[in-house]
């Protein structure tokens, strides 16, 4: 027999999970509903005549594949650079003593407190100026999205990985040095695998942030339609008088699939990574 307290906790957990999952269920349901059922005045949480016409309309949109590739490219580059730079920064802030280290740590926290909306216009002018020097990172280029997402992902990633690096005993590094291992070899062959759970957690957060972005993509990609990302493709189905809600939900469903796949691939290490971040 289960204890009453544990039974109540399990029931509450199931209810919360149902509340969280219901929007996803409704999104998928609306994607397969016929147009008549979607626009019904009395919508029902089921359908007896599922249809994939909405997915067909989405996949036949001109440039949809290109938008998908752009989003995937930006997200993967941001993840790779976030992992590399945040790991090296965490090692430097943890293993080395230098003037201004505490100030840098505080700045990483302060950077998380500034609303994204407040920085959009300043970043627009900054990207325009950068484009005059390095065109690949200017407006209308995917490089501008990589820079911005990297700037927003790094502070949290550095702070999280700092706890993992600090949890590795210094004596382990001393022992490796006695065995003839250089600092570089210790960092990449010993320290890097030990903080892998934290790296996985950072990669998930960076991927989701870059993949779901709409604000920066809409702001920086002004005229080059071939460089638009997937969230912008959904705007095609929004019309002033007749929004295609089936296509909107179908495209949203397709956008969710890469995130779920990425999460499934790393979910085992993600849990331990979050636990390590709390301990750190």
C-alpha positions in Angstrom: 0.0 0.0 0.0 1.3 3.4 -0.9 1.4 6.1 1.7 -1.3 8.8 1.3 1.3 11.5 1.0 3.1 9.8 -1.8 -0.2 9.0 -3.6 -1.3 12.6 -3.4 2.1 13.7 -4.8 1.8 11.3 -7.7 -1.7 12.5 -8.5 -0.6 16.1 -8.4 2.3 15.3 -10.6 0.1 13.6 -13.2 -2.3 16.5 -13.2 0.5 19.0 -13.7 2.0 16.9 -16.5 -1.4 16.7 -18.1 -1.8 20.5 -18.0 1.7 21.0 -19.5 1.1 18.4 -22.2 -2.4 19.6 -23.2 -1.3 22.5 -25.4 1.0 20.1 -27.3 -1.9 17.7 -27.7 -4.2 20.5 -28.9 -1.6 21.7 -31.4 -1.2 18.2 -32.9 -5.0 17.7 -32.9 -5.6 21.0 -34.7 -3.0 20.1 -37.2 -4.9 16.9 -38.3 -8.4 18.3 -38.0 -10.4 19.2 -41.1 -11.0 22.9 -41.6 -14.6 22.6 -40.6 -13.8 21.2 -37.2 -11.1 23.8 -36.5 -13.4 26.7 -37.2 -16.3 25.1 -35.3 -18.0 27.2 -32.6 -18.0 24.2 -30.4 -14.5 22.6 -30.7 -14.1 19.1 -29.5 -10.9 17.5 -28.0 -11.0 14.7 -30.6 -11.6 14.1 -34.3 -13.0 11.1 -36.2 -11.8 12.2 -39.6 -8.1 13.1 -39.3 -6.5 14.8 -42.4 -3.0 15.6 -43.3 -3.9 18.4 -45.8 -2.5 21.0 -43.4 0.9 19.4 -43.5 0.7 19.2 -47.2 0.1 23.0 -47.4 3.0 23.7 -45.1 5.5 21.4 -46.9 4.5 22.9 -50.3 5.2 26.5 -49.2 7.9 28.0 -51.3 11.2 28.0 -49.4 10.0 26.0 -46.4 13.0 23.6 -46.8 15.4 26.5 -47.0 13.9 28.0 -43.8 14.3 24.7 -42.0 17.9 24.4 -43.0 18.6 28.0 -41.9 17.1 27.4 -38.5 19.0 24.2 -38.1 22.3 25.7 -39.2 21.9 28.7 -36.8 21.0 26.4 -33.9 23.8 23.9 -34.4 26.4 26.6 -34.8 25.2 28.4 -31.7 25.3 25.1 -29.7 28.9 24.3 -30.9 30.2 27.7 -30.1 28.4 27.9 -26.8 29.9 24.6 -25.7 33.4 25.6 -26.7 33.5 29.1 -25.4 31.5 28.5 -22.2 33.7 25.5 -21.3 37.0 27.4 -21.8 35.6 30.5 -19.9 34.4 28.3 -17.0 37.9 26.7 -16.8 39.5 30.1 -16.8 37.2 31.6 -14.2 37.5 28.5 -11.9 41.1 27.4 -12.3 43.0 30.7 -12.6 43.2 33.7 -10.3 43.4 37.0 -12.0 42.3 40.6 -11.4 38.7 41.3 -12.2 37.6 37.6 -12.0 34.8 38.4 -9.5 33.6 41.4 -11.7 33.4 39.1 -14.7 31.3 36.6 -12.7 28.9 39.3 -11.6 28.6 40.6 -15.1 27.5 37.2 -16.3 24.6 37.4 -13.9 23.7 41.0 -14.7 23.6 40.1 -18.4 20.7 37.7 -17.7 18.7 40.4 -16.0 18.3 42.7 -19.0 15.1 42.1 -21.0 15.6 40.9 -24.5 13.1 43.4 -25.8 15.1 46.3 -24.4 18.2 45.2 -26.4 16.6 44.6 -29.7 16.9 48.1 -31.1 20.5 48.7 -29.9 21.5 45.3 -31.3 19.9 46.2 -34.6 22.1 49.3 -35.0 25.1 47.3 -33.7 24.6 44.6 -36.3 24.3 47.2 -39.0 27.7 48.7 -38.0 29.3 45.2 -37.8 28.0 44.5 -41.3 30.0 47.4 -42.7 33.2 45.8 -41.4 32.3 42.1 -41.6 29.4 41.6 -44.1 28.8 38.0 -43.0 27.7 39.1 -39.5 25.6 42.1 -40.6 21.9 42.6 -41.2 20.1 40.1 -43.5 22.8 37.5 -42.7 22.5 34.3 -40.6 25.8 35.3 -38.9 24.0 38.1 -37.1 21.6 35.6 -35.6 24.5 33.4 -34.5 26.2 36.4 -32.8 23.1 37.5 -30.9 22.1 34.0 -29.7 25.7 33.3 -28.7 25.7 36.5 -26.6 22.5 35.5 -24.8 23.5 31.9 -24.3 27.0 32.3 -23.0 26.4 34.0 -19.6 24.1 31.3 -18.4 26.2 28.6 -19.9 29.4 29.9 -18.2 27.7 30.2 -14.8 26.3 26.7 -15.1 29.6 25.0 -16.2 31.5 26.9 -13.6 29.9 24.7 -10.9 30.8 21.5 -12.8 34.4 22.6 -13.3 34.7 23.6 -9.6 33.4 20.2 -8.5 36.4 18.5 -10.1 39.1 18.2 -7.4 42.3 20.2 -7.9 44.2 17.1 -6.7 43.1 15.3 -9.9 44.9 17.9 -12.0 48.0 17.7 -9.8 48.0 13.9 -10.2 47.7 14.3 -14.0 50.6 16.7 -13.9 52.8 14.3 -12.0 52.0 11.7 -14.7 53.3 14.1 -17.3 50.0 15.4 -18.6 50.1 19.0 -19.8 47.4 21.5 -18.8 45.9 21.3 -22.3 45.8 17.5 -22.2 44.2 17.5 -18.8 41.6 20.0 -19.9 40.4 18.1 -23.0 41.0 14.4 -22.0 40.1 14.5 -18.4 38.2 17.6 -17.4 36.0 17.8 -20.5 34.5 14.3 -20.1 33.9 14.9 -16.4 31.8 18.0 -17.1 29.9 16.3 -20.0 26.5 16.3 -18.2 26.8 20.1 -17.8 27.7 20.5 -21.4 24.6 18.5 -22.4 22.4 20.8 -20.3 23.9 23.8 -21.9 23.5 22.4 -25.4 19.8 21.8 -24.9 19.1 25.3 -23.6 21.2 26.9 -26.4 19.5 24.8 -29.1 16.0 25.6 -27.9 16.7 29.3 -27.5 18.1 29.6 -31.1 15.6 27.3 -32.7 12.5 29.0 -31.3 13.7 32.6 -31.9 11.3 34.8 -33.8 12.1 38.3 -32.4 15.7 38.6 -33.6 15.1 36.7 -36.8 12.3 39.1 -37.7 14.4 42.1 -36.7 17.7 41.3 -38.3 16.6 39.5 -41.5 14.9 42.4 -43.2 15.0 41.9 -46.9 16.8 38.6 -47.7 13.9 36.1 -47.8 16.3 33.3 -48.5 17.9 33.8 -45.1 14.7 33.7 -43.1 14.3 31.1 -40.4 11.5 28.6 -39.8 9.5 30.7 -37.2 9.1 33.4 -39.9 7.6 30.9 -42.3 4.6 30.5 -40.1 3.7 34.2 -40.9 2.7 33.1 -44.4 -0.4 31.4 -42.9 -1.5 34.5 -40.9 -3.9 36.6 -42.9 -6.0 39.6 -41.6 -9.3 38.0 -42.4 -8.7 34.3 -42.9 -5.9 32.7 -40.9 -5.1 29.2 -41.8 -5.0 27.7 -38.3 -4.5 24.2 -39.5 -1.4 25.1 -41.3 -0.2 27.2 -38.4 -0.6 24.2 -36.1 1.0 21.8 -38.6 4.0 24.1 -39.0 4.3 24.4 -35.3 4.2 20.6 -35.0 7.0 20.3 -37.5 9.0 22.8 -35.6 8.7 20.8 -32.4 10.0 17.6 -33.9 13.7 18.6 -34.1 13.6 19.8 -30.5 12.1 16.5 -29.3 14.7 14.5 -31.3 17.5 16.5 -29.8 16.1 16.2 -26.3 15.6 12.4 -26.7 19.2 12.0 -27.8 20.7 13.8 -24.8 18.0 13.3 -22.1 19.9 10.8 -20.1 22.7 13.2 -19.4 20.4 16.2 -19.2 18.9 15.1 -15.8 22.3 14.6 -14.2 23.5 17.8 -15.7 20.7 19.8 -14.1 21.3 18.1 -10.8 25.0 18.9 -11.0 24.2 22.6 -11.7 22.0 22.8 -8.6 24.8 21.3 -6.4 27.4 23.6 -8.0 
